[in-house]
């Protein structure tokens, strides 16, 4: 199964098959590397949200720069992204992307929203321990 990844440089949508043996995905238009399962959460915007989460499994961290608890779970999200390469991890800054935040009824952050094939399957609110996020991954993305 291949994923569609939008190039952060030129905006081109690229169909990317599962990569193995150290291969890197590059944009078909501008040849820039595509961040795909690289072990770090990718940044989402109001404009690219729906397209980017339309993958088999995704976790979106709704956060803000001023939020202390959001900064507390950021390293946990980095760890999980590195450990679970079959899941896409994303971050959406609610201050910079109010349309998406409002569309999901975000009232408290940090908020982790879990998606299966682009459809919301669960939520975890607040700065929770890594073990609780892993449990939610099993429950909502299992």
VOBA-1610 file (N, C-alpha, C; in pm, whole numbers, padded with zeros to 5 digits, always signed):
BEGIN
Unk+00085-00118+00000Unk+00000+00000+00000Unk+00089+00123+00000Unk+00058+00221-00084Unk+00139+00341-00090Unk+00067+00457-00023Unk+00146+00552+00028Unk+00093+00671+00092Unk+00108+00788-00003Unk+00026+00889+00016Unk+00041+01014-00057Unk+00097+01116+00040Unk+00211+01174+00003Unk+00279+01271+00088Unk+00297+01399+00007Unk+00256+01511+00066Unk+00272+01640-00001Unk+00411+01695+00032Unk+00482+01739-00070Unk+00616+01794-00054Unk+00610+01926+00022Unk+00687+01939+00130Unk+00687+02065+00205Unk+00752+02180+00128Unk+00830+02148+00024Unk+00900+02250-00053Unk+00813+02309-00164Unk+00755+02223-00250Unk+00681+02272-00366Unk+00530+02243-00361Unk+00486+02159-00266Unk+00344+02129-00252Unk+00294+02014-00338Unk+00379+01953-00418Unk+00341+01842-00505Unk+00298+01721-00421Unk+00186+01658-00459Unk+00143+01533-00396Unk+00223+01419-00459Unk+00283+01334-00376Unk+00366+01224-00422Unk+00313+01093-00365Unk+00297+00992-00451Unk+00259+00859-00404Unk+00389+00787-00368Unk+00399+00745-00241Unk+00522+00685-00191Unk+00492+00543-00142Unk+00551+00442-00205Unk+00533+00305-00157Unk+00613+00284-00030Unk+00587+00178+00045Unk+00669+00148+00162Unk+00815+00136+00120Unk+00901+00203+00195Unk+01043+00203+00163Unk+01118+00110+00256Unk+01219+00044+00204Unk+01301-00044+00285Unk+01447-00029+00249Unk+01529-00095+00320Unk+01674-00100+00297Unk+01738+00036+00278Unk+01698+00133+00361Unk+01764+00262+00361Unk+01726+00355+00248Unk+01629+00320+00164Unk+01588+00408+00054Unk+01520+00532+00109Unk+01534+00643+00040Unk+01473+00769+00080Unk+01373+00812-00026Unk+01261+00868+00017Unk+01161+00920-00076Unk+01198+01062-00115Unk+01182+01095-00244Unk+01207+01230-00292Unk+01086+01276-00372Unk+01066+01406-00378Unk+00955+01464-00453Unk+00977+01442-00602Unk+00871+01402-00671Unk+00878+01380-00815Unk+00897+01508-00894Unk+00859+01622-00839Unk+00871+01749-00909Unk+01005+01818-00880Unk+01033+01844-00751Unk+01151+01925-00717Unk+01269+01843-00666Unk+01249+01712-00646Unk+01353+01620-00601Unk+01401+01643-00457Unk+01327+01719-00379Unk+01361+01739-00238Unk+01321+01614-00160Unk+01397+01581-00053Unk+01360+01464+00028Unk+01224+01483+00094Unk+01148+01375+00103Unk+01019+01376+00170Unk+01032+01313+00307Unk+00977+01378+00407Unk+00980+01323+00542Unk+00871+01218+00552Unk+00910+01093+00557Unk+00815+00983+00561Unk+00864+00881+00663Unk+00798+00876+00777Unk+00838+00780+00879Unk+00982+00795+00920Unk+01026+00921+00932Unk+01167+00945+00963Unk+01193+00951+01113Unk+01096+00916+01193Unk+01116+00913+01337Unk+01089+01045+01405Unk+01031+01141+01336Unk+00996+01270+01395Unk+00854+01306+01354Unk+00779+01370+01445Unk+00646+01417+01406Unk+00658+01523+01296Unk+00566+01518+01200Unk+00561+01615+01092Unk+00464+01727+01129Unk+00487+01845+01075Unk+00403+01961+01104Unk+00285+01966+01009Unk+00167+01984+01066Unk+00044+01999+00987Unk-00002+02144+00988Unk-00082+02179+00887Unk-00144+02311+00878Unk-00292+02292+00844Unk-00366+02402+00850Unk-00506+02397+00808Unk-00517+02347+00664Unk-00422+02386+00580Unk-00428+02353+00438Unk-00397+02207+00406Unk-00307+02144+00481Unk-00267+02007+00444Unk-00320+01900+00539Unk-00397+01937+00639Unk-00439+01844+00743Unk-00508+01720+00688Unk-00618+01736+00618Unk-00698+01621+00573Unk-00619+01528+00484Unk-00541+01582+00395Unk-00464+01499+00304Unk-00355+01419+00377Unk-00289+01482+00473Unk-00179+01415+00542Unk-00226+01305+00637Unk-00342+01322+00699Unk-00387+01220+00794Unk-00456+01102+00727Unk-00474+01109+00596Unk-00540+01001+00523Unk-00442+00887+00499Unk-00393+00830+00609Unk-00299+00718+00607Unk-00357+00609+00697Unk-00302+00488+00691Unk-00359+00381+00774Unk-00363+00411+00923Unk-00259+00477+00976Unk-00256+00506+01120Unk-00182+00637+01143Unk-00246+00727+01221Unk-00186+00857+01248Unk-00222+00903+01389Unk-00130+00980+01448Unk-00154+01045+01576Unk-00122+01192+01556Unk-00218+01279+01591Unk-00197+01423+01579Unk-00193+01484+01717Unk-00087+01558+01745Unk-00068+01631+01869Unk-00112+01775+01846Unk-00227+01813+01901Unk-00273+01952+01896Unk-00204+02023+02012Unk-00127+02129+01983Unk-00041+02191+02084Unk-00031+02341+02059Unk+00038+02411+02150Unk+00070+02553+02134Unk+00206+02578+02201Unk+00278+02676+02148Unk+00413+02705+02198Unk+00412+02752+02344Unk+00306+02820+02387Unk+00299+02874+02522Unk+00257+02770+02626Unk+00219+02651+02582Unk+00161+02548+02669Unk+00271+02462+02733Unk+00287+02474+02863Unk+00387+02396+02936Unk+00366+02245+02923Unk+00244+02195+02947Unk+00221+02051+02931Unk+00249+02002+02788Unk+00224+02087+02688Unk+00255+02050+02549Unk+00405+02029+02532Unk+00483+02117+02592Unk+00630+02103+02584Unk+00677+01979+02660Unk+00602+01940+02764Unk+00639+01821+02841Unk+00622+01692+02760Unk+00518+01684+02676Unk+00497+01560+02602Unk+00568+01559+02467Unk+00623+01672+02424Unk+00691+01677+02294Unk+00802+01572+02283Unk+00888+01556+02384Unk+00992+01451+02372Unk+00933+01310+02368Unk+00821+01289+02434Unk+00755+01159+02430Unk+00705+01131+02289Unk+00648+01232+02225Unk+00600+01215+02088Unk+00716+01185+01994Unk+00831+01247+02015Unk+00951+01219+01936Unk+00992+01072+01954Unk+00993+01025+02078Unk+01029+00885+02106Unk+00933+00790+02038Unk+00804+00816+02051Unk+00704+00727+01993Unk+00715+00725+01841Unk+00741+00841+01780Unk+00756+00847+01634Unk+00874+00762+01589Unk+00981+00761+01667Unk+01099+00681+01633Unk+01073+00532+01654Unk+00992+00498+01753Unk+00966+00358+01787Unk+00856+00294+01703Unk+00763+00373+01653Unk+00647+00322+01580Unk+00649+00377+01438Unk+00737+00326+01355Unk+00753+00379+01218Unk+00632+00349+01129Unk+00547+00255+01169Unk+00428+00224+01090Unk+00314+00322+01115Unk+00332+00412+01211Unk+00233+00513+01245Unk+00291+00650+01210Unk+00211+00736+01149Unk+00255+00873+01122Unk+00221+00959+01243Unk+00318+01033+01292Unk+00298+01126+01402Unk+00305+01267+01347Unk+00210+01350+01390Unk+00200+01487+01343Unk+00182+01582+01460Unk+00215+01710+01436Unk+00190+01817+01531Unk+00113+01926+01460Unk+00012+01982+01527Unk-00064+02093+01472Unk-00069+02203+01578Unk-00009+02317+01547Unk-00010+02431+01638Unk-00149+02496+01629Unk-00223+02493+01740Unk-00360+02541+01740Unk-00369+02693+01722Unk-00267+02766+01763Unk-00267+02911+01745Unk-00249+02950+01599Unk-00168+02874+01527Unk-00140+02904+01387Unk-00242+02841+01292Unk-00321+02747+01341Unk-00417+02674+01258Unk-00553+02665+01326Unk-00617+02780+01347Unk-00743+02780+01424Unk-00859+02710+01355Unk-00859+02705+01223Unk-00970+02642+01151Unk-00978+02493+01184Unk-00865+02423+01179Unk-00865+02280+01209Unk-00891+02256+01357Unk-00830+02338+01443Unk-00852+02323+01587Unk-01000+02339+01620Unk-01064+02438+01561Unk-01207+02459+01586Unk-01290+02345+01528Unk-01251+02294+01413Unk-01323+02184+01350Unk-01323+02058+01434Unk-01219+02041+01514Unk-01211+01924+01602Unk-01255+01956+01745Unk-01306+02076+01766Unk-01357+02113+01897Unk-01251+02112+02005Unk-01130+02153+01971Unk-01020+02152+02068Unk-01047+02259+02173Unk-01060+02214+02299Unk-01084+02306+02409Unk-00973+02300+02512Unk-00895+02193+02511Unk-00784+02178+02603Unk-00667+02114+02531Unk-00547+02160+02561Unk-00426+02103+02501Unk-00328+02069+02611Unk-00240+01975+02587Unk-00225+01898+02464Unk-00342+01801+02444Unk-00371+01780+02317Unk-00475+01685+02278Unk-00416+01594+02171Unk-00419+01465+02195Unk-00376+01367+02096Unk-00500+01305+02033Unk-00508+01313+01901Unk-00620+01255+01829Unk-00565+01144+01740Unk-00625+01027+01748Unk-00582+00908+01676Unk-00671+00888+01555Unk-00610+00856+01440Unk-00684+00838+01316Unk-00649+00705+01251Unk-00753+00636+01204Unk-00737+00515+01121Unk-00794+00548+00984Unk-00711+00541+00882Unk-00754+00571+00745Unk-00825+00705+00735Unk-00774+00805+00807Unk-00827+00941+00800Unk-00950+00967+00884Unk-00995+00867+00959Unk-01115+00881+01043Unk-01073+00876+01190Unk-01123+00972+01267Unk-01089+00976+01409Unk-01134+00849+01480Unk-01042+00790+01559Unk-01076+00668+01632Unk-01063+00684+01783Unk-01008+00796+01831Unk-00996+00816+01974Unk-00917+00941+02007Unk-00921+00978+02137Unk-00852+01098+02186Unk-00793+01073+02323Unk-00685+01145+02352Unk-00627+01151+02485Unk-00600+01298+02513Unk-00652+01349+02624Unk-00635+01489+02659Unk-00537+01501+02775Unk-00447+01598+02765Unk-00355+01629+02874Unk-00219+01566+02857Unk-00128+01610+02943Unk+00009+01558+02942Unk+00009+01428+03021Unk-00001+01319+02951Unk-00008+01187+03013Unk+00124+01114+02994Unk+00152+01013+03075Unk+00277+00938+03060Unk+00282+00860+02929Unk+00403+00827+02888Unk+00426+00752+02765Unk+00347+00621+02764Unk+00342+00554+02878Unk+00270+00426+02885Unk+00122+00442+02853Unk+00064+00554+02892Unk-00078+00577+02864Unk-00099+00605+02714Unk-00005+00674+02651Unk-00015+00700+02507Unk+00002+00569+02431Unk+00096+00485+02475Unk+00115+00354+02410Unk-00010+00269+02423Unk-00075+00275+02538Unk-00199+00201+02558Unk-00307+00252+02462Unk-00314+00384+02445Unk-00411+00442+02352Unk-00380+00402+02208Unk-00253+00394+02173Unk-00214+00349+02039Unk-00266+00208+02016Unk-00248+00119+02113Unk-00299-00019+02099Unk-00451-00019+02089Unk-00516+00062+02172Unk-00663+00064+02176Unk-00722+00124+02048Unk-00670+00238+02003Unk-00732+00309+01892Unk-00676+00277+01755Unk-00553+00227+01750Unk-00490+00199+01620Unk-00458+00052+01601Unk-00480-00029+01709Unk-00448-00170+01714Unk-00469-00243+01589
//
